[in-house]
Amino acid sequence: MSFFVYILIALGTFILMEGFSWCLHRYVMHGFLWNLHKDHHQKGPGFFEKNDYFFLIFAIPSWLFIMLGVIYKTYWIIAIGAGLSLYGTAYFLVHEVIIHQRIKWFTRSNNTYIRTVRWAHKMHHKHLDSQNGESFGMLWVSKKYWNKVRADLKRNRK
């Protein structure tokens, strides 16, 4: 296979991860693993949360795909691992840095996409229990949140 195909596999994996992570967030993190995710919605003292264990849970498959792909010289498996790793990096940047600002890098952005992602996530966090949630995705945001942010921007420009 050509290098271009491996890039497509990595990008395809990245894109599929949004749907997969939506399902995991909705049915696993807000389901039987709520005990690990709960402190993310009901913030306690300290920088770290039990929810941070999901970093390891999601990093392990990426590491395994890359490691096994290298060991067996199966480059399409490495590409899947790279796509998983890219999604993990995007998750860290969007969720931890941009939305929750646990690391203070992009604190004053007025970018419409960033404002929309923040608003959707704020709506997700208004639910303090595991039931009746909304907006379980991370990168793909529902049209209703885009409309809300655009309306606010129009109102503020007047």
N, C-alpha and C positions, 0 to 999 in steps of 0.2 A: 504494500500500500504506500501511497505517496504521503509526504509530510502534510499536504493540504487535507487529506482525509483524516489524519490524526487531529488536526485543528478542528475540523468539523465535528468529530466525535467529542472532543473536549467541550466545544460550544454547545452541542446538542445536550450533553450531560448537564452542563450549567443551566440551560433553559428548562430541562425536565426537572431539575432540582427544585425549582420554584413550586411546581405542582406537588411534588413529593413532600417538600417541607411544609406546604400548606396542610396536607393530610396529616403529617406527623404532629404539627402544632395543634391542629383541631382535635384529633382523635387520640393521640398518645400523650402529648404534654398537657392537654386539658382533659385527659382521660385517666388511664391507670398510672401515669407518671406525674400526676398533678402535685404530689408531695415534693418533687424536685423543682417544679415550675412555679409553685405557689408563691414563694418569696419574691419572685419577679413582679408579681401583681400586688403583693402586700409587703412593700419594702420594709426591711428591718435595718438595724444599724450595720455599719461596715461596708467595705467596698465590694467584697465578694458575696455571691449568692449560691445557694444550692443549684440554681438554674445554670450556673457556669459549668456544671458537670456535662451538660449537653455538648459543650465544646469538644470534650473527649469522646463522647458517644458518636459525634458526627465526624471527628477527625480520624478515628481508627479505620473506618472503611476506606477513606482516601489514602491513608498511609499503606494499608494492605494492598490496594489495587496497584499503587505505584511500586511498592516493594516486590510484589509477586510478578508484575510485568517486567521489572528489571531482571529478576532472577531467571525467568523463563524466556526472556527476550521476546515478549509478546507486547508489541508497542501499542496496540489498540486498548489494552488493559491499562497501560500507563496513561493513555489519553483520557480514559474514564476517570482515573484517579486525579489527573490534572483538572478535569472539569469539576469534580467534587471539591478539590482544593481551592479552585477559583471561586466557587460559590461560597465556601467557608470564609474566604477573604472578603468577598462582597458582604456577607452577613456581618462580619466583624465591623467593617467600615460603616455600613448603613445602620445596623441596629445598635451597636455599642458606641460608636463615635458620633454619627450624625443624629440619631434619634435620642438616645439616652444620654449622650455626651458624658459618658464615663471617662473618656479621654477628651480633653478640651482642644479639638483641632478646628472643626468647622462650626463654630458657635454662632456666627452672625450671617449665615447665608440667607438670601432672599430668593433663591432659586425656586421656581414653582414646583418642580418635582420634589425637591427636598421638603418644602412646606407641606405638600400633599402627603408624602410618606409620613411625616411627623404627625399630621392631623389624623390620618388613618390609624396610626399606632396609638395615638391618644384615645381614640374611640375604642380601640381594643382594650386598653388599660382601664377604661371606666368601669369595666366588669371586674370585680374583685374576687369572684369565685370562678369555678371551672365551667359553669353553665352559662348559657345565653350570650356567648361571645360573638364578636364580629371581627372582620379584617384580620384573618390569620396569616395572610401572605406577608412577604417582606418587600420584594422589588416591584411586583405587579399590584397596582392600586386600583380599586373599583372606581368607576366613573363618578359615582356620587361624591366621593371625596375630592376628585378633581373639580367638580362643579362647585362645591363648597369653597374651596380655596380660590378659584377664579372669581367667584362672587365677592369674596372678602377683598381680593386685590382690586376689583373694580370699585367697590365701595370706598376703599382707602385712597384711591386716586382722585376721587371727587372732592 
